Amino acid sequence: MRTVHTDEIIKNIKEMCISANLELSEDVKNRILEASENESSELGKKILSQLKENMEIAKNESIPICQDTGMAVVFLKIGQDVHIEGMNLEDAVNEGIRQGYTEGYLRKSVVKDPILRENTKDNTPGIIHYEIVSGENIEITVAPKGFGSENMSKVYMLKPADGIEGVKDAILDAVKNAGPNACPPFVVGVGIGGTFEKCALMSKKALTRNLNEHNEVEYLRDLEIEMLEKINKLDIGPAGLHGSTTALAVNIIAYPTHIAGLPVAVNMCCHVDRHATRVI
């Protein structure tokens, strides 16, 4: 049994909230650089070049990549042989978010109540997902999610008879509806199966996967490749001003489901696909 103090969890989450908002992961940066070279539209090339410049300024001057520094989504994989001491774990996660957004001078975008709309002034609470796994480590993934793209995400409760073609249509429908509103080029996270809430969670988690990695299941890998190609033929393009780079990647996760259902969630993310992972 290994003991981890919540002070360590707070410190890491604070640092990850800041770093994720200042610099994209290498896989995302490289996709944007590749897109700027391969984009067919001259206007699209110019926009992608501006995104590249924006990334460099953010890194060099330690300022956020985007003014919307997101609502903090935290995935915790907790080893069953870990004993956590200190404060309540959920309070510790939110304390890390609070410190990160306050000390990092990141925009505070969370309101206490969805109708009354009073700002919490520290970007808490975060959205926290827990998973108990084997081992004695804690894996933390922090994924600040902006709402321009979040607002364009969808859940489709398909019928089993809709099959894989129905899944393809759902993905394309979500991307078409998102259009310029979700700040393309996108990373498209897709969850297939499970239940209403499970497919949505999978689509969010899919956005944190390395863009250079495909699903290990052959038909899902093929589907990721096919959907990226089809999306990039929609001519939405960078910033929605037409072009061949509408999406940087399509990441899909699937899970068993009920005989009567085929849930599909499409979580749209703009080119600022922010996430950071650490193991403590």
C-alpha positions in Angstrom: 0.0 0.0 0.0 1.4 3.4 -1.1 0.4 6.6 0.6 -0.1 9.8 -1.5 -0.8 13.1 0.2 -3.3 15.5 -1.3 -0.7 18.3 -1.3 1.0 16.4 -4.1 -2.3 16.1 -6.1 -3.0 19.8 -5.6 0.4 20.9 -6.8 0.3 18.8 -9.9 -3.2 19.8 -10.9 -2.3 23.5 -10.4 0.7 23.1 -12.6 -1.2 21.1 -15.3 -4.0 23.7 -15.5 -1.4 26.3 -16.2 0.8 24.4 -18.6 -2.2 22.9 -20.6 -3.5 26.4 -21.2 -0.1 27.8 -22.3 1.2 25.1 -24.6 -0.4 22.4 -26.7 0.9 18.8 -26.6 3.4 17.9 -29.3 1.0 15.7 -31.3 -1.5 18.6 -31.6 1.1 21.1 -32.5 2.6 18.9 -35.2 -0.9 18.3 -36.7 -1.3 22.0 -37.0 2.1 22.5 -38.6 1.4 19.7 -41.0 -1.9 21.2 -41.9 -0.4 24.6 -42.6 1.9 22.9 -45.2 -0.8 20.7 -46.8 -3.8 23.0 -46.8 -5.1 23.6 -50.4 -6.7 27.0 -49.8 -4.4 30.1 -49.7 -6.7 31.7 -47.1 -6.7 28.5 -45.2 -2.9 28.5 -45.2 -2.8 32.0 -43.9 -5.2 31.2 -41.0 -3.2 28.1 -40.1 0.0 30.2 -40.2 -1.7 32.6 -37.7 -2.6 29.7 -35.5 1.0 28.5 -35.6 2.2 32.1 -34.7 -0.3 32.2 -31.9 1.0 29.0 -30.4 4.6 30.3 -30.5 3.6 33.6 -28.8 1.6 31.8 -26.1 4.6 29.6 -25.3 7.3 32.3 -25.5 5.3 34.9 -23.5 3.5 32.5 -21.1 0.0 33.6 -22.0 -3.0 31.4 -22.8 -3.3 30.0 -26.3 -7.0 31.0 -26.2 -8.9 33.6 -24.2 -11.4 30.9 -23.3 -9.3 28.9 -20.8 -12.1 26.4 -20.4 -13.9 24.5 -17.7 -11.4 22.1 -16.1 -12.1 18.5 -16.8 -10.1 16.1 -14.7 -9.7 12.3 -15.2 -8.3 10.4 -12.3 -7.1 6.8 -12.6 -6.5 5.7 -9.0 -4.6 2.6 -8.2 -6.4 0.4 -5.8 -3.2 0.0 -3.7 -3.0 3.8 -3.1 -4.0 5.3 0.2 -4.8 9.0 -0.1 -4.3 11.1 3.0 -4.9 14.8 3.7 -8.0 16.5 2.6 -11.0 15.1 0.8 -9.9 14.1 -2.7 -12.6 16.1 -4.5 -11.8 19.2 -2.5 -8.1 18.7 -3.3 -8.8 18.5 -7.0 -10.8 21.7 -6.9 -8.1 23.3 -4.8 -5.6 22.5 -7.5 -7.9 24.0 -10.1 -8.4 27.1 -8.0 -4.7 27.6 -7.5 -3.9 27.0 -11.2 -6.5 29.4 -12.5 -5.8 32.1 -9.9 -2.0 32.0 -9.8 -1.8 31.4 -13.6 -4.1 34.4 -14.3 -6.4 32.3 -16.4 -9.9 33.4 -17.2 -12.5 32.3 -14.7 -15.4 31.0 -16.7 -17.5 28.9 -14.2 -20.8 30.0 -12.7 -22.3 28.6 -9.5 -25.8 28.0 -11.0 -26.7 27.4 -14.6 -29.6 29.8 -14.4 -28.6 32.4 -11.9 -25.1 32.7 -13.5 -23.0 34.1 -10.7 -19.3 33.6 -11.4 -17.4 31.5 -8.8 -14.3 33.6 -9.4 -11.8 30.7 -9.3 -13.0 28.4 -12.1 -14.2 25.8 -9.7 -15.8 23.3 -9.4 -14.2 21.2 -12.1 -15.7 18.2 -13.8 -14.1 15.1 -12.2 -14.2 11.6 -13.5 -12.8 8.7 -11.3 -11.6 5.3 -12.3 -10.2 2.7 -10.0 -7.4 0.6 -11.6 -4.8 -1.8 -10.4 -1.5 -0.6 -9.0 -0.2 2.0 -6.6 -0.1 5.1 -8.8 -2.5 7.9 -9.6 -2.7 9.0 -13.2 -4.1 12.6 -13.6 -5.3 14.0 -16.9 -6.3 17.7 -16.9 -8.3 18.8 -20.0 -9.5 22.4 -20.0 -12.5 22.5 -22.3 -13.6 25.7 -24.1 -17.3 26.1 -24.7 -17.4 27.4 -28.3 -16.8 23.9 -29.4 -18.5 22.2 -26.4 -21.8 23.9 -27.3 -21.7 22.3 -30.7 -21.4 18.7 -29.4 -24.2 16.2 -29.7 -25.6 12.8 -28.5 -27.5 10.6 -30.9 -29.6 7.7 -29.6 -29.6 5.6 -32.8 -31.4 2.3 -33.4 -29.3 -0.8 -33.8 -30.6 -1.1 -37.4 -28.9 2.2 -38.2 -25.5 0.4 -37.9 -22.2 1.8 -38.8 -23.6 3.9 -41.6 -25.8 5.6 -39.1 -22.8 6.3 -36.9 -21.0 7.9 -39.9 -24.0 10.0 -40.7 -24.2 11.2 -37.0 -20.5 12.2 -37.0 -20.9 14.1 -40.2 -24.1 15.7 -39.1 -22.4 17.0 -35.9 -19.5 18.4 -37.8 -21.7 20.1 -40.4 -23.9 21.7 -37.7 -20.8 22.9 -35.8 -19.4 24.6 -38.9 -17.4 27.7 -38.1 -19.0 28.0 -34.6 -16.6 25.4 -33.1 -13.5 27.1 -34.4 -12.1 24.7 -36.9 -9.9 22.8 -37.6 -11.4 20.4 -35.1 -10.4 17.4 -33.1 -13.5 15.2 -33.1 -14.0 12.9 -30.2 -16.5 10.1 -30.7 -18.0 7.6 -28.2 -20.0 4.7 -29.5 -22.0 2.3 -27.3 -22.7 2.1 -23.6 -25.6 4.3 -22.4 -26.7 8.0 -22.9 -24.1 9.2 -20.4 -21.4 6.6 -21.1 -21.0 7.5 -24.8 -20.7 11.2 -23.9 -18.0 10.5 -21.4 -16.1 8.3 -23.9 -16.3 11.1 -26.5 -14.7 13.5 -24.0 -12.0 11.0 -23.1 -11.3 10.4 -26.8 -10.1 14.0 -27.1 -7.2 13.3 -24.7 -5.8 10.5 -26.8 -2.5 11.2 -28.8 -3.5 12.2 -32.3 -0.8 9.9 -33.7 -2.5 6.8 -32.3 -5.5 5.0 -33.7 -8.0 2.8 -32.0 -6.5 -0.8 -31.7 -9.7 -2.3 -33.0 -9.3 -2.6 -36.8 -12.8 -1.5 -37.9 -12.6 1.5 -35.5 -9.2 2.5 -36.8 -10.5 2.3 -40.3 -13.5 4.4 -39.3 -11.3 7.1 -37.8 -9.3 7.3 -41.0 -12.5 7.3 -43.2 -14.3 9.9 -41.2 -11.3 12.3 -41.1 -11.1 12.1 -44.9 -14.9 12.7 -45.3 -14.8 15.6 -42.8 -12.0 17.3 -44.6 -14.0 17.0 -47.9 -16.8 19.1 -46.4 -14.9 22.3 -47.3 -15.6 24.0 -44.0 -11.9 24.7 -43.6 -9.8 26.7 -41.1 -12.0 29.2 -39.3 -14.9 28.0 -41.4 -13.6 30.0 -44.4 -13.3 26.9 -46.7 -10.4 24.7 -47.3 -9.2 21.1 -47.0 -8.4 21.2 -43.2 -11.7 21.0 -41.3 -10.4 18.4 -38.8 -7.0 17.4 -37.5 -8.1 14.0 -36.2 -11.1 11.8 -35.4 -10.6 9.8 -32.2 -13.1 7.0 -31.4 -13.8 4.9 -28.3 -16.4 2.1 -28.2 -18.0 0.2 -25.4 -20.6 -2.7 -25.1 -24.2 -1.6 -25.2 -27.8 -2.9 -24.9 -29.4 -5.0 -27.6 -32.0 -2.2 -28.2 -29.6 0.7 -28.5 -26.7 2.3 -30.4 -25.8 5.5 -28.5 -23.3 7.8 -30.3 -21.7 11.0 -28.9 -19.7 13.5 -30.8 -17.6 15.9 -28.7 -16.3 18.7 -30.8 -13.0 20.4 -29.9 -11.4 23.4 -31.6 -7.7 23.2 -32.6 -6.8 24.1 -29.0 -7.2 20.5 -27.9 -5.7 21.1 -24.4 -4.7 18.2 -22.2 -1.9 17.2 -19.9 -1.2 13.9 -18.1 1.0 13.0 -15.2 1.5 9.9 -13.1 2.2 10.3 -9.4 
